[in-house]
Amino acid sequence: MDSLGGGSGALQGQFSNTHPGPPRGVLSVTFAFTCTGGGTVALTFATAGKDVPTAAGTQECDGSIYQRRIDTPEPGLIGFSYSFTGSENGGYAYGYYTEKKQLP
């Protein structure tokens, strides 16, 4: 899997981040997210300006990994946002990875 980007930081009430679209020929990406400190994060996703409701979900901030496949059928930005409930004394980390590529 090729890493396409990622980040980390301290938990806050709401956060969003947008990355440039995946390279040409990438048909889907895997998004991985983890958080600590207790509480719950509700995640939403968008690609090429459209919401991806099938990838949305919630994650308990207990150090486990939330992983979702996001199809990228057309070029464009890819991003996620979260809203957090709980004590803001934890952190988060996330990454995007190439999952499926178009054969040459």
N, CA, C and O atoms as a DFTB+ gen file, in Angstrom:
416 C
 N C O
     1  1       0.836      -1.183       0.000
     2  2       0.000       0.000       0.000
     3  2       0.878       1.242       0.000
     4  3       1.821       1.347       0.784
     5  1       0.568       2.161      -0.866
     6  2       1.284       3.431      -0.913
     7  2       0.570       4.440      -0.032
     8  3      -0.650       4.583      -0.119
     9  1       1.310       5.140       0.811
    10  2       0.722       6.182       1.641
    11  2       0.454       7.414       0.783
    12  3       1.316       7.846       0.017
    13  1      -0.747       7.977       0.917
    14  2      -1.114       9.179       0.178
    15  2      -1.110      10.421       1.066
    16  3      -1.223      11.539       0.563
    17  1      -0.983      10.240       2.359
    18  2      -0.979      11.362       3.285
    19  2      -1.591      10.967       4.607
    20  3      -2.220       9.916       4.730
    21  1      -1.403      11.812       5.583
    22  2      -1.945      11.550       6.901
    23  2      -1.630      12.695       7.830
    24  3      -1.106      13.730       7.420
    25  1      -1.960      12.490       9.088
    26  2      -1.701      13.520      10.074
    27  2      -2.075      13.051      11.461
    28  3      -2.556      11.934      11.650
    29  1      -1.846      13.923      12.431
    30  2      -2.175      13.613      13.818
    31  2      -2.316      14.919      14.584
    32  3      -1.919      15.981      14.104
    33  1      -2.885      14.828      15.774
    34  2      -3.037      16.020      16.598
    35  2      -3.818      15.723      17.849
    36  3      -4.152      14.575      18.140
    37  1      -4.107      16.789      18.593
    38  2      -4.905      16.687      19.810
    39  2      -6.380      16.719      19.428
    40  3      -6.778      17.459      18.528
    41  1      -7.187      15.918      20.112
    42  2      -8.625      15.911      19.847
    43  2      -9.230      17.268      20.150
    44  3      -8.826      17.950      21.092
    45  1     -10.192      17.645      19.347
    46  2     -10.940      18.882      19.547
    47  2     -12.378      18.620      19.142
    48  3     -12.662      17.573      18.562
    49  1     -13.282      19.522      19.423
    50  2     -14.705      19.313      19.170
    51  2     -15.029      18.946      17.742
    52  3     -15.829      18.042      17.502
    53  1     -14.418      19.638      16.779
    54  2     -14.622      19.338      15.363
    55  2     -13.320      19.544      14.620
    56  3     -12.499      20.381      14.993
    57  1     -13.142      18.768      13.564
    58  2     -11.930      18.871      12.760
    59  2     -12.247      18.376      11.366
    60  3     -13.048      17.456      11.196
    61  1     -11.624      18.979      10.367
    62  2     -11.745      18.459       9.002
    63  2     -10.420      18.675       8.285
    64  3      -9.640      19.562       8.634
    65  1     -10.186      17.849       7.283
    66  2      -8.963      17.949       6.503
    67  2      -9.230      17.445       5.099
    68  3      -9.930      16.451       4.908
    69  1      -8.673      18.131       4.126
    70  2      -8.832      17.758       2.723
    71  2      -7.457      17.544       2.115
    72  3      -6.538      18.335       2.332
    73  1      -7.327      16.476       1.359
    74  2      -6.082      16.163       0.665
    75  2      -6.299      16.250      -0.834
    76  3      -7.423      16.090      -1.310
    77  1      -5.226      16.505      -1.587
    78  2      -5.357      16.438      -3.040
    79  2      -5.864      15.054      -3.432
    80  3      -5.642      14.083      -2.709
    81  1      -6.522      14.962      -4.539
    82  2      -7.028      13.668      -5.001
    83  2      -5.908      12.662      -5.173
    84  3      -4.746      13.040      -5.324
    85  1      -6.247      11.395      -5.150
    86  2      -5.231      10.357      -5.352
    87  2      -4.665      10.428      -6.769
    88  3      -5.280      11.028      -7.650
    89  1      -3.513       9.828      -6.992
    90  2      -2.913       9.831      -8.320
    91  2      -3.824       9.190      -9.366
    92  3      -4.703       8.395      -9.033
    93  1      -3.611       9.537     -10.604
    94  2      -4.384       8.978     -11.718
    95  2      -4.313       7.454     -11.696
    96  3      -3.252       6.873     -11.469
    97  1      -5.444       6.825     -11.934
    98  2      -5.487       5.369     -11.970
    99  2      -5.817       4.713     -10.637
   100  3      -6.011       3.498     -10.587
   101  1      -5.886       5.488      -9.554
   102  2      -6.263       4.926      -8.256
   103  2      -7.787       4.898      -8.187
   104  3      -8.434       5.939      -8.294
   105  1      -8.354       3.720      -8.009
   106  2      -9.803       3.548      -8.008
   107  2     -10.420       3.606      -6.616
   108  3     -11.606       3.900      -6.471
   109  1      -9.611       3.324      -5.587
   110  2     -10.100       3.428      -4.221
   111  2      -8.920       3.611      -3.275
   112  3      -7.787       3.238      -3.580
   113  1      -9.216       4.192      -2.125
   114  2      -8.214       4.373      -1.084
   115  2      -8.754       3.769       0.211
   116  3      -9.964       3.626       0.387
   117  1      -7.848       3.423       1.103
   118  2      -8.204       2.997       2.445
   119  2      -7.901       4.155       3.377
   120  3      -6.818       4.736       3.321
   121  1      -8.858       4.493       4.235
   122  2      -8.677       5.521       5.241
   123  2      -8.587       4.816       6.590
   124  3      -9.457       4.014       6.930
   125  1      -7.552       5.106       7.353
   126  2      -7.375       4.522       8.683
   127  2      -7.324       5.648       9.703
   128  3      -6.674       6.668       9.472
   129  1      -8.010       5.468      10.837
   130  2      -8.112       6.501      11.868
   131  2      -8.056       5.834      13.235
   132  3      -8.645       4.773      13.442
   133  1      -7.357       6.450      14.150
   134  2      -7.344       5.987      15.531
   135  2      -7.349       7.193      16.454
   136  3      -6.864       8.263      16.087
   137  1      -7.896       7.022      17.648
   138  2      -7.884       8.094      18.637
   139  2      -7.808       7.485      20.039
   140  3      -8.142       6.319      20.249
   141  1      -7.361       8.306      20.987
   142  2      -7.206       7.865      22.371
   143  2      -7.862       8.879      23.308
   144  3      -8.237       9.971      22.881
   145  1      -7.997       8.522      24.561
   146  2      -8.484       9.449      25.565
   147  2      -9.937       9.275      25.942
   148  3     -10.455      10.054      26.741
   149  1     -10.614       8.275      25.392
   150  2     -12.037       8.099      25.671
   151  2     -12.869       8.994      24.770
   152  3     -12.323       9.772      23.987
   153  1     -14.157       8.892      24.871
   154  2     -15.033       9.687      24.015
   155  2     -15.332       8.977      22.712
   156  3     -14.923       7.836      22.498
   157  1     -16.053       9.668      21.845
   158  2     -16.485       9.101      20.574
   159  2     -16.314      10.119      19.457
   160  3     -16.566      11.309      19.643
   161  1     -15.884       9.645      18.302
   162  2     -15.719      10.473      17.110
   163  2     -16.704       9.986      16.056
   164  3     -16.779       8.787      15.787
   165  1     -17.464      10.906      15.454
   166  2     -18.333      10.600      14.315
   167  2     -17.626      11.109      13.061
   168  3     -17.356      12.303      12.936
   169  1     -17.326      10.195      12.131
   170  2     -16.560      10.529      10.923
   171  2     -17.464      10.623       9.694
   172  3     -18.396       9.834       9.540
   173  1     -17.181      11.594       8.821
   174  2     -17.840      11.711       7.520
   175  2     -16.761      11.923       6.462
   176  3     -15.664      12.391       6.766
   177  1     -17.084      11.574       5.212
   178  2     -16.105      11.619       4.130
   179  2     -16.705      12.246       2.879
   180  3     -17.918      12.223       2.674
   181  1     -15.825      12.810       2.043
   182  2     -16.235      13.343       0.747
   183  2     -15.100      13.096      -0.244
   184  3     -13.924      13.129       0.116
   185  1     -15.474      12.850      -1.492
   186  2     -14.500      12.729      -2.563
   187  2     -15.074      13.414      -3.790
   188  3     -16.251      13.253      -4.112
   189  1     -14.231      14.180      -4.472
   190  2     -14.628      14.944      -5.656
   191  2     -15.865      15.793      -5.369
   192  3     -16.735      15.935      -6.228
   193  1     -15.942      16.362      -4.154
   194  2     -17.038      17.240      -3.781
   195  2     -18.347      16.563      -3.427
   196  3     -19.360      17.238      -3.245
   197  1     -18.346      15.235      -3.326
   198  2     -19.580      14.500      -3.010
   199  2     -19.398      13.714      -1.717
   200  3     -18.353      13.107      -1.484
   201  1     -20.449      13.737      -0.869
   202  2     -20.417      12.940       0.356
   203  2     -20.352      11.459       0.026
   204  3     -20.880      11.013      -0.993
   205  1     -19.693      10.697       0.903
   206  2     -19.594       9.242       0.769
   207  2     -20.239       8.627       2.014
   208  3     -19.538       8.247       2.952
   209  1     -21.573       8.529       2.026
   210  2     -22.262       8.053       3.230
   211  2     -21.919       6.622       3.620
   212  3     -22.022       6.274       4.796
   213  1     -21.516       5.787       2.677
   214  2     -21.189       4.392       2.993
   215  2     -19.903       4.281       3.812
   216  3     -19.664       3.242       4.427
   217  1     -19.077       5.313       3.837
   218  2     -17.833       5.277       4.603
   219  2     -17.986       5.885       5.994
   220  3     -17.119       5.688       6.845
   221  1     -19.063       6.616       6.242
   222  2     -19.258       7.301       7.520
   223  2     -19.432       6.292       8.656
   224  3     -19.864       5.160       8.438
   225  1     -19.091       6.720       9.856
   226  2     -19.264       5.857      11.015
   227  2     -18.769       6.513      12.275
   228  3     -18.340       7.666      12.259
   229  1     -18.827       5.782      13.369
   230  2     -18.338       6.288      14.644
   231  2     -17.185       5.426      15.140
   232  3     -17.071       4.248      14.800
   233  1     -16.344       6.037      15.942
   234  2     -15.159       5.372      16.472
   235  2     -15.007       5.728      17.941
   236  3     -15.000       6.905      18.302
   237  1     -14.887       4.720      18.781
   238  2     -14.565       4.950      20.192
   239  2     -13.083       5.289      20.271
   240  3     -12.267       4.671      19.587
   241  1     -12.735       6.255      21.089
   242  2     -11.336       6.680      21.207
   243  2     -10.608       5.840      22.253
   244  3     -10.235       6.324      23.321
   245  1     -10.419       4.567      21.910
   246  2      -9.769       3.617      22.808
   247  2      -8.482       3.045      22.214
   248  3      -7.943       2.063      22.725
   249  1      -7.994       3.655      21.144
   250  2      -6.763       3.196      20.509
   251  2      -6.976       2.194      19.391
   252  3      -6.020       1.833      18.704
   253  1      -8.214       1.732      19.186
   254  2      -8.465       0.803      18.089
   255  2      -8.497       1.568      16.767
   256  3      -8.606       2.794      16.748
   257  1      -8.399       0.831      15.668
   258  2      -8.300       1.450      14.351
   259  2      -9.611       1.327      13.596
   260  3     -10.176       0.239      13.476
   261  1     -10.090       2.459      13.088
   262  2     -11.265       2.542      12.217
   263  2     -10.716       2.553      10.799
   264  3      -9.880       3.394      10.467
   265  1     -11.169       1.644       9.969
   266  2     -10.642       1.547       8.608
   267  2     -11.810       1.446       7.634
   268  3     -12.727       0.653       7.847
   269  1     -11.783       2.245       6.563
   270  2     -12.836       2.238       5.554
   271  2     -12.228       2.372       4.162
   272  3     -11.231       3.062       3.953
   273  1     -12.860       1.694       3.231
   274  2     -12.510       1.824       1.819
   275  2     -13.356       2.947       1.236
   276  3     -14.559       3.019       1.486
   277  1     -12.729       3.819       0.462
   278  2     -13.422       4.932      -0.175
   279  2     -13.146       4.853      -1.670
   280  3     -12.002       4.988      -2.104
   281  1     -14.195       4.633      -2.454
   282  2     -14.048       4.596      -3.906
   283  2     -13.780       5.995      -4.434
   284  3     -14.346       6.973      -3.945
   285  1     -12.918       6.083      -5.431
   286  2     -12.577       7.366      -6.063
   287  2     -12.799       7.246      -7.572
   288  3     -11.836       7.218      -8.338
   289  1     -14.066       7.176      -8.004
   290  2     -14.371       6.936      -9.409
   291  2     -14.034       8.103     -10.337
   292  3     -13.918       7.915     -11.548
   293  1     -13.878       9.295      -9.784
   294  2     -13.532      10.446     -10.614
   295  2     -12.488      11.276      -9.888
   296  3     -12.401      11.218      -8.662
   297  1     -11.694      12.046     -10.621
   298  2     -10.644      12.850      -9.995
   299  2     -11.238      13.916      -9.079
   300  3     -12.349      14.393      -9.309
   301  1     -10.510      14.277      -8.067
   302  2     -10.934      15.344      -7.175
   303  2     -10.389      15.160      -5.781
   304  3      -9.809      14.128      -5.444
   305  1     -10.589      16.183      -4.980
   306  2     -10.118      16.171      -3.598
   307  2     -10.788      15.066      -2.802
   308  3     -11.894      14.631      -3.120
   309  1     -10.104      14.625      -1.770
   310  2     -10.668      13.632      -0.855
   311  2     -10.470      14.173       0.552
   312  3      -9.407      14.704       0.872
   313  1     -11.484      14.040       1.389
   314  2     -11.370      14.605       2.724
   315  2     -12.267      13.920       3.718
   316  3     -13.139      13.126       3.362
   317  1     -12.033      14.246       4.988
   318  2     -12.861      13.722       6.066
   319  2     -13.100      14.825       7.083
   320  3     -12.384      15.826       7.121
   321  1     -14.104      14.626       7.892
   322  2     -14.332      15.508       9.030
   323  2     -14.821      14.654      10.191
   324  3     -15.362      13.565       9.999
   325  1     -14.619      15.169      11.394
   326  2     -15.147      14.470      12.555
   327  2     -15.749      15.471      13.526
   328  3     -15.361      16.639      13.569
   329  1     -16.693      14.990      14.293
   330  2     -17.176      15.720      15.462
   331  2     -16.944      14.803      16.657
   332  3     -17.207      13.601      16.595
   333  1     -16.457      15.378      17.727
   334  2     -16.003      14.612      18.882
   335  2     -16.852      14.942      20.092
   336  3     -17.190      16.102      20.323
   337  1     -17.194      13.929      20.860
   338  2     -17.842      14.125      22.156
   339  2     -17.027      13.392      23.206
   340  3     -16.640      12.240      23.012
   341  1     -16.772      14.062      24.312
   342  2     -15.987      13.484      25.394
   343  2     -14.927      14.457      25.853
   344  3     -14.913      15.617      25.442
   345  1     -14.040      13.981      26.708
   346  2     -12.942      14.790      27.208
   347  2     -11.900      14.985      26.117
   348  3     -11.524      14.031      25.437
   349  1     -11.439      16.206      25.949
   350  2     -10.486      16.509      24.878
   351  2      -9.034      16.319      25.323
   352  3      -8.169      17.111      24.949
   353  1      -8.758      15.290      26.110
   354  2      -7.382      15.077      26.557
   355  2      -6.731      13.893      25.851
   356  3      -5.814      13.275      26.392
   357  1      -7.198      13.575      24.647
   358  2      -6.603      12.498      23.863
   359  2      -6.068      13.032      22.555
   360  3      -6.025      14.242      22.330
   361  1      -5.667      12.129      21.707
   362  2      -5.133      12.502      20.408
   363  2      -5.684      11.605      19.321
   364  3      -6.371      10.622      19.597
   365  1      -5.373      11.957      18.074
   366  2      -5.818      11.176      16.926
   367  2      -4.693      11.090      15.908
   368  3      -3.761      11.894      15.916
   369  1      -4.799      10.099      15.031
   370  2      -3.897       9.951      13.892
   371  2      -4.697       9.315      12.760
   372  3      -5.593       8.506      13.001
   373  1      -4.366       9.687      11.519
   374  2      -5.075       9.140      10.367
   375  2      -4.129       9.030       9.183
   376  3      -3.073       9.662       9.152
   377  1      -4.521       8.218       8.211
   378  2      -3.746       8.087       6.991
   379  2      -4.623       7.598       5.850
   380  3      -5.617       6.902       6.060
   381  1      -4.236       7.975       4.637
   382  2      -4.868       7.493       3.406
   383  2      -3.858       6.616       2.681
   384  3      -2.682       6.966       2.585
   385  1      -4.312       5.482       2.173
   386  2      -3.437       4.539       1.480
   387  2      -4.109       4.071       0.195
   388  3      -5.324       3.875       0.152
   389  1      -3.301       3.892      -0.856
   390  2      -3.822       3.354      -2.103
   391  2      -4.333       1.945      -1.863
   392  3      -3.631       1.117      -1.282
   393  1      -5.546       1.671      -2.306
   394  2      -6.087       0.321      -2.162
   395  2      -6.170      -0.395      -3.507
   396  3      -5.632      -1.491      -3.660
   397  1      -6.829       0.209      -4.462
   398  2      -7.028      -0.446      -5.749
   399  2      -6.584       0.490      -6.873
   400  3      -6.952       1.665      -6.903
   401  1      -5.788      -0.053      -7.796
   402  2      -5.305       0.723      -8.937
   403  2      -5.834       0.117     -10.231
   404  3      -6.077      -1.086     -10.328
   405  1      -6.003       0.978     -11.207
   406  2      -6.392       0.538     -12.538
   407  2      -5.160      -0.070     -13.214
   408  3      -4.062       0.482     -13.142
   409  1      -5.359      -1.202     -13.861
   410  2      -4.237      -1.835     -14.562
   411  2      -3.891      -1.026     -15.799
   412  3      -4.777      -0.468     -16.447
   413  1      -2.600      -0.959     -16.133
   414  2      -2.181      -0.170     -17.314
   415  2      -2.679      -0.769     -18.604
   416  3      -2.415      -0.230     -19.678
